[in-house]
Amino acid sequence: MSAPGQTFFALTPDRVLQAVEVGGLRSTGRCLPLRAFENRVYEVELEDEQRVVVKFYRPGRWSRATIDDEHRFLLDLVAAEVPAVAPMDLGTGATLNEIDGILYAAFPKVRGRTLDELDAENRRRIGRTIGRMHAVGAARPSAHRPRVTVERYIREPLDVLLSARERRRAVVAAAARQRAEEPIEAAPRRPGVGRAPHVDVLLSVDFIPGSLAPRYRDLVLSIAERVAEPMAAARAQRIHGDLHWGNILWAKDGPILVDFDDCAMGPPVQDLWLLARGEGEEARKMREDLLEGYELFREFDRSTLALCEPLRAMRIVYMSGWIARRWEDPSFPPAFPNFRDTRYWMHEYEALIGIAESLDHQDLR
């Protein structure tokens, strides 16, 4: 029997349709894979012409309880008439099912488009929607969702980025020991022959260029030390966690919040800074428009705006760590072809230097 991870990478349309129909729903057989990195996502047409989006969660990332908390948040939002998309009951009495060891859920398909630029009034409209979402989010905690902390968003991904070098050394050392133990008369092995595929991946991986790695590490750790205390002191509640413009669909009736896969317990400002990045005048004006709408529904602690740049630093490190964690997934190297390019890391490093310098002029207490 295949392990869940192997099945996840080899999901077939037949297995997707079987998952949808397990509770009695019937499909037309139309199954379209959708672009997604972390999970496997498909659009399926039902016999009543309804279309559903089926999400198969990557094995090992979230527990059943963690995903249940995501679904509970979405159901709370829909019950409060906040524009979000809640998971469906597929006829089993639950919103989360399992096939071949892979957890999955289905959501009704919603139509809309993403917008990268909005006028002031529509930014205020988004702000009102976020304020309503946070009002619901604050009503109760999520015991199993991750917390937005320096440990999770800086130190853990940094360890992943730097451990590739250590794993490489370990693999090379193990290979050298194996060669030393082989009989002298053994035929020489061609490169790559007789090794497990992941060994070749590790031998070829050095994410951060060697000369930059110590400086990158020291800079990131210095930022972590600066922001750990104010991040720990910030009030945490249920938030979207990854609210960039791509996760807001505009339908005829207004904005719809989608993709709560990274919902977390964190400071509300996390759901604002991604929509107005930076410290320039334009970013400040955008944040003010968002807050003008937000504060019609809920108070906002404006002192936490000082966390915008720390949160940006945390996201830079976290996203690079996420790519590194998934590098053995065959879809990741072609999707992020510049990840091992020196220019990518110099760009990240320079951005982090700018953030570190800005922290010298901020009071984060």
Disulfide bonds with the S-S distance in Angstrom:
none
